[in-house]
Amino acid sequence: MIWLMLLTLAVVFVAGFRVLTSDSRRAVKRLSERLAIAPVMIESIMDQMGKAASAEFLTLLARPDETALQHGAQTLLIWQVFIIDGGDENLLGWHRVLQRARLASPLSDARIRLAFSLLREMEPEMEEMKAFQQRYNAFFRERSGQLRLVAANDTD
């Protein structure tokens, strides 16, 4: 009889946990599937953000529009390339991830401000983020120019 009560308690706990976290899991899954990356990468940024900023990030990702996905993806890009590893190989790799997901675009001032507010627990410097924005946008323009050049050569 006791084992039946324990089993019932365990089932209720698991079901309750799944119901309570379903929105956040769905939002993380949506972005991770679109970027074709492991959900743990998105969960790790959320752990670093802190509770309040993580909730804001989840709210952003839960929105159904494409812009929300792009904001989330570029916040992840900023975290991966600006905070974690600023190397050129990492920048190129994340740019390719965004290109495959069709979410690659220049970093706007609004997206830098959004990332700055979401990453506030890590205390990034706005001047350094602006410098990163210029570096990424120059890289993006260079890559876009190369792609246009290749496409023009293919049509000849």
C-alpha positions in Angstrom: 0.0 0.0 0.0 2.8 2.4 0.9 4.6 1.7 -2.5 1.3 2.6 -4.3 1.2 6.0 -2.5 4.9 6.6 -3.2 4.3 5.7 -6.9 1.3 8.0 -7.1 3.3 10.8 -5.4 6.1 10.3 -7.9 3.8 10.4 -10.9 2.1 13.5 -9.6 5.5 15.2 -9.1 6.7 14.3 -12.6 3.5 15.3 -14.3 3.4 18.6 -12.3 7.0 19.4 -13.2 6.3 18.7 -16.9 3.2 20.9 -16.9 5.0 23.8 -15.1 8.0 23.8 -17.4 6.3 23.0 -20.7 6.3 26.6 -21.9 10.0 27.1 -21.3 10.9 23.8 -22.7 8.9 24.5 -25.8 10.5 28.0 -26.3 14.0 26.6 -25.9 13.2 23.6 -28.2 11.9 26.0 -30.9 15.1 28.0 -31.1 17.4 25.0 -30.7 15.6 23.1 -33.5 15.7 26.1 -35.8 19.4 26.6 -35.1 20.1 22.9 -35.2 22.0 23.1 -31.9 21.6 21.2 -28.6 19.1 22.8 -26.1 21.8 22.8 -23.5 23.5 25.7 -25.2 20.4 27.8 -24.8 19.9 26.6 -21.3 23.5 27.5 -20.4 23.0 31.1 -21.5 19.8 31.2 -19.4 21.7 29.9 -16.4 24.3 32.7 -16.8 21.6 35.4 -17.3 20.1 35.1 -13.9 16.5 34.5 -12.9 14.8 37.7 -14.0 16.7 38.1 -17.3 16.1 34.4 -18.1 12.4 34.8 -17.6 12.5 37.8 -20.0 14.5 35.7 -22.5 11.9 32.9 -22.3 9.1 35.4 -22.8 10.9 36.7 -25.9 11.3 33.2 -27.2 7.8 32.2 -26.5 6.4 34.8 -28.9 5.3 33.2 -32.2 6.8 35.6 -34.6 10.1 35.3 -36.6 11.5 38.5 -35.1 11.5 36.9 -31.6 13.5 34.0 -32.9 16.0 36.4 -34.6 16.3 38.3 -31.3 16.9 35.1 -29.4 19.4 33.8 -31.9 21.4 37.0 -32.0 21.5 37.2 -28.3 22.9 33.7 -28.3 25.4 34.8 -31.0 26.5 37.8 -28.8 26.9 35.6 -25.8 28.8 32.9 -27.6 31.1 35.2 -29.6 31.3 38.3 -27.3 31.3 36.7 -23.9 32.5 33.1 -24.3 35.0 33.0 -27.2 35.8 36.0 -29.4 37.9 34.1 -31.9 37.4 34.4 -35.6 36.7 30.7 -36.0 33.9 30.9 -33.4 32.5 34.0 -35.1 32.5 32.2 -38.5 30.9 29.1 -37.0 28.1 31.0 -35.3 27.5 33.1 -38.4 27.1 29.8 -40.4 24.7 28.5 -37.8 22.6 31.6 -38.2 22.8 31.5 -42.0 21.6 27.9 -42.1 18.7 28.8 -39.9 18.0 31.9 -42.1 18.4 34.2 -39.1 21.7 35.9 -40.1 21.5 39.7 -40.3 23.5 42.7 -39.2 23.4 43.5 -35.5 21.2 46.6 -35.0 21.5 49.0 -32.0 18.2 47.7 -30.7 19.5 44.1 -30.6 22.6 45.2 -28.9 20.5 47.0 -26.3 18.3 43.9 -25.9 21.3 41.7 -25.4 22.9 44.2 -23.0 19.8 44.1 -20.9 19.5 40.3 -21.0 23.1 39.8 -20.2 23.2 42.4 -17.4 24.2 39.8 -14.7 27.5 39.4 -16.6 28.1 43.1 -16.5 29.2 43.6 -20.1 30.6 47.0 -21.1 28.4 48.8 -23.7 31.4 50.3 -25.5 32.8 46.8 -25.9 29.5 45.5 -27.2 29.4 48.4 -29.7 32.9 47.5 -30.8 31.7 43.9 -31.3 28.7 45.1 -33.2 30.9 47.0 -35.6 33.2 43.9 -35.9 30.3 41.6 -36.6 28.6 43.9 -39.0 31.9 44.4 -41.0 32.2 40.6 -41.1 28.6 40.2 -42.1 29.0 42.7 -45.0 32.2 41.0 -46.1 30.5 37.6 -46.1 27.4 39.0 -47.9 29.5 40.6 -50.5 31.3 37.3 -51.1 28.1 35.4 -51.4 26.7 38.0 -53.9 30.0 37.7 -55.9 29.8 33.9 -56.0 26.1 34.0 -57.0 26.9 36.5 -59.8 29.8 34.2 -61.0 27.4 31.2 -61.0 25.0 33.0 -63.4 27.7 33.8 -65.9 
